[in-house]
């Protein structure tokens, strides 16, 4: 599916499945993992011939993250998200890539997704970037935002805010487009994503019950 077709389909699909996803999470929440950038990820299901459906949650006051994890990153697939609570905020970047080191440039990293036991593998690359901020986005509840594979961005959601999105990622993954950019001193890492504790799931359920409509 071409990118523009994926976006058009995704926006309609996400709005139509919103209540179903929330009801399912309230009655039978799936296991979740903390993303290294500090938000909770709950896999919902595969959508045949389209991609994978997930619930992303930035709980107020709770961000379990990998300290120093490069925040600027791209994805190997197109994605589209519906904001169902709060205001999603991110920054889109452009970059100039160099093969020569310079202190003012940021390091490129490549990520290999690993098994639950071995964890994700973050590797240094002999490439450095000058980062240029392109635009900042604020997406309010009830609206969708999309991002093409390979586009650099970082999420900017304050810890005193509670944000929930339903995200649909496309099937056509190109892992050459997946990268992270950050401080070279962070180094190479293996990281097993911690599970979201039941107390945090209950906190999310409580927030959903009090702050979203039509469940």
Secondary structure, 3 states (H helix, E strand, C coil): CCHHHHHHHHHHHHHHHHHHHHHHHHHCCCCEEECCCCCEEEEEEEECCCEEEEEEEECCCCCCCCCCCCCEECCCCCEEEEEEECEEEEEEEEEEEECCCCCCCEEEEEEECCCCCCCEEEEEEEEEEEEEEEEEEEEECCCEEEECCCCEEEECCCCCCCEEEEEEEECCCCHHHCCEEECHHHCCEEECCCECCHHHHHHHHHHHHHHCCCC
